[in-house]
Amino acid sequence: MIKIEKVQDGYLAHVTSPHIQEEWKSPTLSCSELVKELRFRGVHTTSISDAFYEADPNWLQNPD
C-alpha cells in the first residue's frame, strides 16, 4: 500500500508491502524529495504517480 497525503508544507507518505520490504513513514517532504525517497526505496514510478494523483489530482501543476 502507498498512501500519500497532501499537507500544508508538502506531502507525507506511508508505504507497506508489496511496494517496499519494511513499512516506512516519511517526514513532510516536497514532491520531488518524496519521489526521490520512494524511488530509492524501490517503489515503482507508476505506483508513485498513482498515489500522488489520489492525494492531489493537480500534483503535476504544482511544481516545488
N, C-alpha and C positions, 0 to 999 in steps of 0.2 A: 504494500500500500504506500502511496505517496500522497500526502496531504500538504498542500501549500496554502498558507493564509496570508492575505494582504493586510498589513498593519500600517500605521501612520508613517513609520520610518523605513519601510521596506517590506520584506517577506520573512515568514517563518516556515520551516518545513519539518515534517515528521515522516520518517521513512522506515518501513519494515520490509521483511522478506515478502515476496521473492525478489524485490528490486535491489536489496542490499543484504549482506550477510548478518550484520548486527544492527539492531534498532538504533536509529540516530535521530536526534532533535537538534535543529540549528538554533543559533542565536539569530537576532534580527540582522538580515543581510540585504544588500541591494540585489536586484535581479541578476546582474552579471556575476556578482560574487556567489550567489546561491547556485547558479548554473555551473560555475567552475567547481564548486564544492561537490555538487551532486555527480558531475561527470568524473571527478577524481575518485569518488566512492563507487563508480561503476554503474551508475544509473543511466539507462538508455535515453538518448535525446528525445525520442518520441514520447516516452513516459514523462519526461520533464516538461515538455511543451504542453502535453495534455493536462497535467496538474496545474501549470500556470494558467492555462485557459479557464479551467474550472474555478480557480481562485479569483481571477481577474480577466474577463473576456477582452479587455483593452490593453493587456500587458505589453503587447508589441508596439503600441502607440505611445507608451510612457518610458522612453529610454532613461537609464540612470547615468 
